[in-house]
Amino acid sequence: MPSLNEQANLSLKRTVIVAIFAAVAVVLSLIEASIPVNMGVPGAKLGLANIMVLTCLYFLRGRDALMVVILKTLLSSFMLGTFSSLLFSISGALLSFLAMWGLLSFGRENFSMVSVSIVGGISHNIGQLGAAAVYLKTTKIMSYLPVLLIAGVLTGIAVGLAVRYLIPSLSKLSLFEGFLTKSVQN
């Protein structure tokens, strides 16, 4: 059983990692907002900040990744958007988080990082469309669903590949020592 001092150190390291991941996620959101990418569908984005959310899910507990999601979404929305963009973003981010966390809870060894990321990308888009349908009081917005599903798959692949390369690099840093499970290291 770890000593009280070891538990305090682990808790502090976890808090530092969450803060770093949230800060990097916000910076990635700001960078993404400055890239003029037109996917042809309102609300479709690259989802670069989700690299940090998925990475956090592999290193830390679900509640730590949820904190990254909430911090990233609130801070990015306050810097870049309006109330409606916050509503759409938080809906997509929470559904995406729940879907990815759910898959990983069933067994990290059963799903690749890319497949978890694809499910996250698709879920994010479904969450945003659902919030938009409620906010706008129309289901006509669901006509964007096929295109957003394709966008979710493509961005999910990109984010999953980025995480596949990021995790081994981060796991070499002493800050991350003891956090990564063996099933991800192999």
C-alpha positions, 0 to 999 in steps of 0.5 A: 500500500502506498504511503501517504506521501506517495499518494500526495505525490501521485495526486499532485502529478495527476493534477499537473498532468490534467492542467497541462493537458487542458492548457494544450487542448485550449492552445490546440483549439485556438490554433484550429480556430485560426486555420482557415479550413472549410469542411463545407458543413457548419460546425465541422472541425479538425478536433485537434484538442481531442488529441489531449482528451484521448491521451488523458483517457489512456494515461489517467482516470475517466474523471481526470479526462472529464476535467480536461474536457470541461476545462477545454470546452469552457475556456475555448468557448469563452475565448472563441464563441458565444453561448450557443457555441458553448452549448453545442461544444459541451454537448458534443464533448460530453457525448464524445467523452462518454463514448470513448470512456465507455469503450475503454472501460470495456477493455483497453486491449479490445479497441485501437486508439484509432477506433476509440477516436473514431467513435469519439469523433462521430459521437461529438458530431451527433452530440452537437447536432442533437444540441442544435436540433433542440436549440433551433427547435428543428430536426431539419439540421439532421440533414447534416448528419451523413456529412458529419459522420464522414467528417467524424470518421476522418478526424477520428482517424487523424486524432487517433494516429496522433495519439498513437505517436504521442503516448509512447513519447510522453511515457518516456517522461518522468512525469508520466511514470506509473500512469500508463497501463501495460496494454497501451505500452505494448 
